[in-house]
Amino acid sequence: MINHDDCGLCETCVDMCPIEVMSLGEGDTGERIMINRDFCIGCGVCAVNCPQEVIALNKINNHIPVESRPGLFGEPA
């Protein structure tokens, strides 16, 4: 979950996400960071690296989409 009111749109989370599920997009109230919750694995890299500390982790799902980033978990690409 992102506190969009305090997010500075620096895109650090977008750059750091190992699954590439975060992006800058157009929301209801203008530009905001978007998360594709269908593929997020909840690793926390975005939250740990957010300079504004506006990202909180929520359990989203138990599916780890290995096919979305070959080689991420050490399996052959």
C-alpha angles and dihedrals in degrees: 000000000000125000094223093186091066099032112115093200091236089148094221088133091051091051095045101045107113092202095045094230096135125082143160108254146152115277133178092280101035134278116002142153111269128202124205096221092188090072105025110118095194095239092151098227090127094051095045093050099041107117092203093046091226099136121092122184121237124182103258106170144323096241116112105195099212089169090062094069113020112209095022094114097035098269118130115277 
